[in-house]
């Protein structure tokens, strides 16, 4: 975590503005000074299959299935974003989550050969290119239609949509945030 702290300090010292932050909250002081500004965290519709199990943070009850880990992670992305949006409310900075769609990426390299072959066939016909997958993220980062919207989840077609009930659980988002603060030792600091 030292490198994260070092990077955030360097950005805060060397840059005057940070107008858009995509999934890197280490520069939060700078982005607050740059308001109006936006934070966009990339998640996935797969968050709906994710669960929150705090024993995972202690290395217990872990799954080694790529799909399961991915789904849990994408749920935590949204919980983080929603709690971040709550904590920065009134600063002129917004935070939203976005699903880029099913995009052709290298993530499949971790799957077995049979799965890779099957998904490759489906991906060829139905998955988006990286450029197409970036559209919803860019939309959330720069579109005037998103001005002032915070703590929300956008689908791959750039529409505002409801995340799962678990992802929208404010008490769970707060607990998840606080648990991560304790684990990382990166406690929230007040603005100087």
N, C-alpha and C positions, 0 to 999 in steps of 0.2 A: 504494500500500500504506500510505501515511501515514494515510489515513482509517480503515483497518482497525485500525492500531495505536492511533490516537486513540480509536476507539470501544471497543476492548478495555480500554484504560486507564480510560476514563470509567466503564464498567460495573463494573470491578474496584474503583474508588474509591467509587462511589455505592451499590452494591447489597451487601446482606449475604448473599444466597443466590442461587443459580441451580440450580434442581432439574432442569430439563430443557433441553437445548440441541438444537435441530433445525437441523443444517447451518450452524453458525456456531462454529467452534472458536476464534475470537479471544478468547473469554472463558474459556479453559481453566483459568487459575489460580483463578478464582472458582468454577467448577463443581467443581473438586477440593476446595475448602474447604466445599462444600455437600453432600458425599457423605453418604448415597447419592444419586446423581444419574445421569441418563442423557443420552446423545447419540444422536440418531437422524438418519441421513443418508438422504435419499430417492434411490434409484437406480431401476433398471428391469430387467425380465427381458431387455431388449434388450442388457444388458451382455454377454450370451453371444456377440453378434456383434462385440463390440469387440476391438480389439487395442492393445497397448502398443508404440509406436514412439517412442523418445526423440528422434528427429530432428524430430518434430512440435513439440517444445518450442523448437527452434531455428528454427522457421518453414520447415522443409524437408519435402518429401513430403506436403504437406497435401492433404486432400480438402475439397472445398467442397460435398459432398453433406450435406444436413441429417441424413439417417439415419445416415451414417457417423460424423459428428462426435458426434451424440447417443449412439450406441452406445459409442464410445471414451470419452466423458465419463462415462457410467454405469459403465463398467468401472473407471475411475479413482476414482469415488466409493467403490466397494466396496474397492478396494486401500487407499485412504486410511483408510477406516473400520477395516479389519482391522489396519493398522499402528498406528493411533491406539489401538485396543483393546489391542494388545500393549504399547504405551508407557505406558498408564495402568493397566495391570494392578496390582491390589493397592491402588488408591486409593479404591475404593468407587464409582467412576464406570464405567459401562458404555457401550459404543459399538456400535451395530448398524446395518445397512443394511436398507432396506425397499423393496419394489416395491408401489406404490399400485394397480397395475392399469392398464388402459387407460382413461384419464379424458378427458372432453371438456374441452379447454383451447384456448387461443388459439395454441398452438404451430403449428397448421396454417396460420396466416396467412402463413408464410414459404414455403409450397409453391405450385406453379403451380396455376392454376384447375382444371384437369382432376383433378389429385390431390386438391385440396381438396374437390371435388364428390364424388368416389368415397369418400373417407374420411368425409365428412359423412354419407353414406347408411349406411355401416357403423356409424359412431359413434352415430347415432340409435337403432339397434336394440341395439347390443352394448356401447358404452362406458359407463363409470360417470359419475355426476355428480361435481362437485368434493367434495361432502359424502361421497359413498360412497367416493371415492378416498382421503379422509383417514382412513378407519377403520383401516387397517393401520398408518399412521404414529402415530395416537393410541394404538393398542393397544401398540405398541413403547414409547411414551413413558410410559404410565401403568399398564399391566396388571401385576398382581402375578404373573401367570404368567411374566413376563419377568424378574423379579427375579434379579439375579446372572448373567444370560446376557449374554455380550459377544463381539464379533467374529463375529457370525452374520448371516445373511441371511434375512429373512422375506418370504414371498410375499403377494400381495394378499388372500388369505383368512386372513391372520394366522398361517399355519403356518410353522414353522421348516423351511427347505429349503436344499439345497446350492446355492451359487453355482457358477459355472463353475470348472473347474480353474485357469484363469488367474487368476480373481479370488481364489482361495484360495492362491495361490503366495506364501508368506511372504517369500521372498527378493526376489521382484519387488516386493511391497508396500513393503519396506524401501528398495529402490533407487529406486522411484518417489517415496517420501517425501523421501529425501535429495536427489534431483534437484530436486524442487520447492523445498526449503529453499535450495539454491544459487541457483536462478533468482529467487526472490522476495527473498532476503536476510533471510527470516524464520526464523532458526535457532532451534531449540527452546531454551528457557531453563529452567533448573532452578528449582524452587520456592524462594521466598524464606524 
